[in-house]
Amino acid sequence: MPAPRLIPCLDVKDGRVVKGVHFEGLRDAGDPVEAARAYEAQGADEICLLDISASHEGRGTLLELVRQVADEVRVPLSVGGGVRSVDDLRALLHAGADKVCINTALVEAPGLAAAAAGKAGSQCVVAAVDARRVAADRPPRAPRRRPPWLARRPALALPEPEAIEGTRYEVYVHGGRTPTGIDAIAWCAHLADLGVGEILLTSMDRDGTRDGFDLELTRAVADRVPIPVIASGGVGRLEHLYEGIVHGGAAAVLAASLFHFGECTLPEAKRFLLARGIEVRPPGSPLHVAELLEAVRFDARGLVPVVAQSVTSEAVLMVAWADREAVRRTVLTGLAHYHSRSRDVLWLKGGQSGHTQTVEEVALDCDGDTLLYRVREAGPACHTGAATCFDRVFEPGKGLRPRGDRPAGGSRAPAVGAEDDDERGGAAHG
């Protein structure tokens, strides 16, 4: 299964990144080109640029802005807003977009989905669906002014509307301004049948609220469609990203406010998820990692010893082993990874116990055959619960004695939270 993606979203209006609540009350969040450049540097898996007023204003997406952003980034770029035809899709792809998000036009002319997928491939076509909760027994809401296209739209052979505990979801278009009466879950299933490659699913109720994704909606759609679902709307804490992936079943999570206003960086978000067992794509520069791996002298087994030292106490915490992949993961994620010699597997320090080690510096000794990780530890390094695995000292004339408060002859049984054999091996882990 592909690793879940973290996608910063750039909602653009009048050439500026904006963010509001429930699609309203927009406030400025900066220049889109600068924001895209910064997010790529932080390790974004993809960048989503949405021209949020294009459909409402009846115009196409700002192609020159797309070109400027595409010239600055190498990660996949998804672009949406005002796409009404296959020609519009082609223009965006030629401007540098890797994927094109289509919303209103798919409701106006559902045949566009198959036509776009046929011309560009399903992988380039993302169906954007904006959904709002309504009571299950409430009749579909008609627009105040019924647009001519909605009256002309042919009846769709959709599955029966689905209610979740007395609630159903209705599709809105024109940037969330126009209700359609279409059931959102059934619509997503229909779009998948038409050949789109992904669903960008936004909860209008949660958008900008920072209350977390609408997990019921996300899970309902993820369970119904065989294509990736991108969860959008409501992220306010790192826990919400985890919930969207684990409880919502999303293949990717999209966020804006959390990243735009400096409350959290993408590397912090990825470290948070990695520490909880979510194998997201690691951030960082592969070129720099390759330089380090070239300099390390791995032994005949492909391993190198690693000394972990606390940046706060300067104490040596533990000695473990790492192979090339463990070193690569450590540098790219900023979290200490090691290699178990007994089980021949990669392991993340603190992956289950939460006693992670955030690596602030990696040093290589003069011979190139030993690494030093200077870390900021989130808990004890040793399985005994001691801060350091070197918790016994030898004193001439007295012999080997415990360091600190551990009683002589005290038990070295695993501490609560020691997650596996690799964290119960004393100073020479693995």
KAJO-V663309 format. One record per pair of residues at least 4 apart in sequence whose ideal C-beta (glycine too) atoms are under 8 Angstrom apart, sorted by the first residue. I is the first residue (numbers start at 0). J is the second residue. Records with the same first field share a line. If there is no record, write none. Layout:
BEGIN
I = J, J
END
This chain:
BEGIN
1 = 227, 250
2 = 278, 279, 280
3 = 244, 249, 250, 251, 252, 272, 277, 278, 279
4 = 44, 45, 229, 250, 251, 252, 279, 280
5 = 43, 44, 240, 251, 252, 254, 265, 268, 269, 272, 279, 280
6 = 43, 44, 45, 46, 47, 77, 229, 251, 252, 253, 254
7 = 34, 38, 43, 46, 47, 253, 254, 255, 258, 259, 265
8 = 47, 49, 231, 253, 254, 255
9 = 16, 31, 34, 35, 46, 47, 48, 49, 255
10 = 16, 17, 18, 25, 49, 51, 255
11 = 15, 16, 17, 31, 48, 49, 50, 51, 61, 64, 80
12 = 17, 25, 50, 51, 52
13 = 52
14 = 31, 61, 64
15 = 27, 28, 29, 30, 31
16 = 27, 28, 29, 30, 31, 34, 259
17 = 25, 26, 27, 28, 51
18 = 25, 26, 28, 207, 255, 256, 259
19 = 23, 24, 25, 26, 206, 207
20 = 24, 206, 207, 208
21 = 175, 203, 204, 206, 207, 208
22 = 51, 129, 174, 175, 176, 203, 206, 207
24 = 207
28 = 34, 255, 259, 260
29 = 33, 34, 259
30 = 34
31 = 35, 48, 64, 68
32 = 36, 64, 67, 68, 71
33 = 37
34 = 38, 259
35 = 39, 46, 48, 68, 71, 72, 76
36 = 40, 71, 72
37 = 41
38 = 43, 46, 72, 258, 265
39 = 43, 46, 71, 72, 73, 74
41 = 264, 265, 266, 282
42 = 265, 266, 269, 280, 281, 282, 283
43 = 74, 265
44 = 74, 75, 251, 279, 280
45 = 74, 75, 76, 77, 251
46 = 68, 72, 74, 75, 76, 77
47 = 77, 78, 79, 100, 199, 253
48 = 64, 65, 68, 76, 77, 78, 79
49 = 78, 79, 80, 100, 127
50 = 60, 61, 64, 78, 79, 80, 81
51 = 80, 174
52 = 56, 80, 174
53 = 58, 59, 60, 61, 80, 81
54 = 80, 81, 102, 103, 104, 172, 173, 174
55 = 173, 174, 176
56 = 81
57 = 81
58 = 81
59 = 81, 82, 83, 87, 90
60 = 65, 78, 79, 80, 81, 82, 87, 91
61 = 65
62 = 66, 90, 91, 94
63 = 67
64 = 68
65 = 69, 76, 78, 91, 94, 95, 96
66 = 70, 94, 95
67 = 71
68 = 72, 76, 95
69 = 76, 94, 95, 96
70 = 95
72 = 76
75 = 97, 98
76 = 95, 96, 97, 98
77 = 96, 97, 98, 99, 100, 125, 199
78 = 91, 94, 96, 98, 99, 100
79 = 99, 100, 101, 102, 125, 127, 199
80 = 100
81 = 87
82 = 87, 88, 91, 99, 100, 101, 104
83 = 87, 103, 104, 107, 111
84 = 88, 104, 111
85 = 89, 111, 114, 115, 118, 119
86 = 90
87 = 91, 99
88 = 92, 99, 101, 115, 118, 119, 123, 124
89 = 93, 118, 119
90 = 94
91 = 96, 99
92 = 96, 97, 99, 119, 123
97 = 123
98 = 122, 123, 124, 125, 196, 197
99 = 115, 119, 123, 124, 125
100 = 125, 126, 127, 199
101 = 105, 111, 112, 115, 124, 125, 126, 127
102 = 106, 126, 127, 128, 129, 172
103 = 107, 172, 173
104 = 108, 111
105 = 109, 111, 112, 126, 190
106 = 149, 152, 170, 172, 179, 181
107 = 111, 148, 149, 152, 172
108 = 152
109 = 153, 155, 189, 193
110 = 114
111 = 115
112 = 116, 124, 126, 190, 193, 194, 195
113 = 117, 193, 194
114 = 118
115 = 119, 123, 124, 195
116 = 120, 121, 123, 124, 193, 194, 195, 196
117 = 194
119 = 123, 124
120 = 124, 196
121 = 194, 195, 196, 226
122 = 196
123 = 196
124 = 194, 195, 196, 197
125 = 195, 196, 197, 198, 199, 229
126 = 187, 190, 195, 197, 198, 199
127 = 199, 201
128 = 170, 183, 186, 187, 190, 198, 199, 200, 201
129 = 170, 171, 172, 174, 175, 201, 203
130 = 168, 169, 170, 171, 183, 200, 201, 202, 203, 216
131 = 168, 169, 171, 175, 178, 202, 203, 204
132 = 166, 167, 168, 204, 213, 216
133 = 137, 140, 166, 167, 168, 169
134 = 165, 166, 167
135 = 162, 165, 166, 167
136 = 165
139 = 169, 178, 179, 180, 181
140 = 169, 178, 180
141 = 145, 178, 180
142 = 146, 149, 177, 178, 179
145 = 149, 150
146 = 150, 177
147 = 151
148 = 152
149 = 177, 179
155 = 181, 189
157 = 181, 182, 185, 186, 188, 189
158 = 185, 188, 189
159 = 185
160 = 167, 182, 184, 185
161 = 167, 182, 184, 185, 219
162 = 166, 167
163 = 167, 215, 216, 219
164 = 215
166 = 215
167 = 182, 183, 184
168 = 182, 183, 184, 216
169 = 178, 179, 180, 181, 182, 183
170 = 178, 179, 181, 182, 183, 186
171 = 175, 176, 177, 178, 179, 203
172 = 176, 177, 179
173 = 177
175 = 203, 206
181 = 185, 186
182 = 186
183 = 187, 200, 216, 220
184 = 188, 216, 219, 220, 223
185 = 189
186 = 190
187 = 191, 198, 200, 220, 223, 224, 228
188 = 192, 223, 224
189 = 193
190 = 195, 198, 224
191 = 195, 198, 223, 224, 225, 226
195 = 226
196 = 226, 227
197 = 226, 227, 228, 229, 250
198 = 220, 224, 226, 227, 228, 229
199 = 229, 231, 253
200 = 216, 217, 220, 228, 229, 230, 231
201 = 206, 231, 232
202 = 206, 212, 213, 216, 217, 231, 232, 233
203 = 232
204 = 208, 213, 232
205 = 210, 211, 212, 213, 232, 233
206 = 231, 232, 233
207 = 232, 233, 256
208 = 233, 235
209 = 233, 234, 235, 236, 256, 257
210 = 233, 235
211 = 233, 234, 235, 236, 238, 239, 242, 243
212 = 216, 217, 230, 231, 232, 233, 234, 239, 242, 243, 247, 249, 252
213 = 217, 232, 233
214 = 218, 242, 243, 246, 247
215 = 219
216 = 220
217 = 221, 228, 230, 243, 247, 248, 249
218 = 222, 246, 247, 248
219 = 223
220 = 224, 228
221 = 228, 247, 248, 249, 250
222 = 248
224 = 228
227 = 250, 251
228 = 247, 248, 249, 250, 251
229 = 249, 250, 251, 252, 253
230 = 243, 247, 249, 251, 252, 253
231 = 252, 253
233 = 239
234 = 239, 240, 243, 252, 253, 254, 255, 256, 257
235 = 239, 256, 257
236 = 257
237 = 241, 257, 263, 267, 268, 271, 272
238 = 242
239 = 243, 252
240 = 244, 252, 254, 268, 271, 272
241 = 245, 271, 272, 275, 277
242 = 246, 247
243 = 247, 249, 252
244 = 248, 249, 252, 272, 277
245 = 277
254 = 258
255 = 259
256 = 260, 262
257 = 262, 263, 268
258 = 262, 263, 264, 265, 268
263 = 267, 268
264 = 268
265 = 269, 282
266 = 270, 282, 283, 332, 333
267 = 271
268 = 272
269 = 273, 279, 280, 281, 282, 332
270 = 274, 332, 333, 334, 355, 357
271 = 275
272 = 277, 279
273 = 277, 278, 279, 281, 332, 334, 347, 350
274 = 334, 347, 349, 350, 353, 355
276 = 350, 351
281 = 328, 331, 332
282 = 331, 332, 333
283 = 287, 288, 330, 331, 332, 333
284 = 288
285 = 289, 331
286 = 290
287 = 291, 330
288 = 292, 326, 327, 330, 331
289 = 293
290 = 294
291 = 295, 326, 330, 361, 363
292 = 323, 326, 327
294 = 363, 367
295 = 303, 323, 326, 363, 367, 368, 370
296 = 303, 366, 367, 368
297 = 301, 302, 303, 322, 323
298 = 302, 303, 368
300 = 340
301 = 322, 323
302 = 320, 321, 322, 338, 340
303 = 320, 321, 322, 326, 368, 369, 370
304 = 318, 319, 320, 368, 369, 370
305 = 318, 319, 320, 321, 335, 337, 369, 370, 371, 372
306 = 315, 317, 318, 369, 370, 371, 372
307 = 315, 316, 317, 318, 319, 335, 356, 372, 374, 380
308 = 313, 314, 315, 316, 371, 372, 373, 374
309 = 313, 314, 316, 373, 374, 375, 376, 386, 387
310 = 359, 360, 373, 374, 375
311 = 375, 376
312 = 386
314 = 386, 387, 389
315 = 387, 389
316 = 356, 374, 376, 380, 381, 386, 387, 388
317 = 380, 381, 387, 388, 389, 426, 428
318 = 388, 426, 427, 428
319 = 337, 338, 348, 427, 428, 429
320 = 337, 338, 339, 340, 427, 428, 429
321 = 325, 326, 329, 336, 337, 338, 370
322 = 326, 338, 345
323 = 327
324 = 328, 336, 338, 345
325 = 329, 336, 337, 338, 345
326 = 330, 336, 370
327 = 331
328 = 332, 334, 336, 345, 347
329 = 333, 334, 335, 336, 358, 361, 372
330 = 358, 361
332 = 336
333 = 357, 358
334 = 347, 348, 349, 355, 356, 357, 358
335 = 347, 348, 355, 356, 357, 358, 372, 374
336 = 345, 346, 347, 348
337 = 345, 346, 348, 421, 428, 429
338 = 343, 344, 345, 346, 429
339 = 343, 344, 345, 346, 420, 421, 428, 429
340 = 429
341 = 420, 421, 424, 429
342 = 420, 421
344 = 421
346 = 350, 419, 421, 422, 429
347 = 355
348 = 354, 355, 356, 422
349 = 353, 354, 355, 356, 377, 378, 418
350 = 355, 418
351 = 416, 418, 419
352 = 378, 416, 417, 418, 422
353 = 377, 378, 416
354 = 376, 377, 378, 379, 380, 416
355 = 376, 377, 378
356 = 372, 374, 375, 376, 377, 380
357 = 374, 375, 376, 377
358 = 372, 373, 374
359 = 373, 374, 375
360 = 371, 372, 373
361 = 370, 371, 372, 373
362 = 370, 371, 373
363 = 367, 369, 370, 371
364 = 368, 369, 370, 371
376 = 380, 386
378 = 416
379 = 383, 384, 385, 386, 414
380 = 385, 386, 387, 388
381 = 385, 386, 387, 388, 390, 414, 425
382 = 411, 413, 414, 417, 422, 423, 424, 425
383 = 390, 405, 410, 411, 412, 413, 414
384 = 414, 415
385 = 390, 402, 403, 405
386 = 390
387 = 402
388 = 425, 426, 428
389 = 402, 426
390 = 401, 402, 403, 405
391 = 399, 400, 401, 402
392 = 399, 400, 401, 402
393 = 398, 399, 400
394 = 398, 400
400 = 407
401 = 405, 406, 407, 409
405 = 409
411 = 425
413 = 417, 423
417 = 422, 423
418 = 422
419 = 423
420 = 424
421 = 428, 429
422 = 428
424 = 428, 429
END
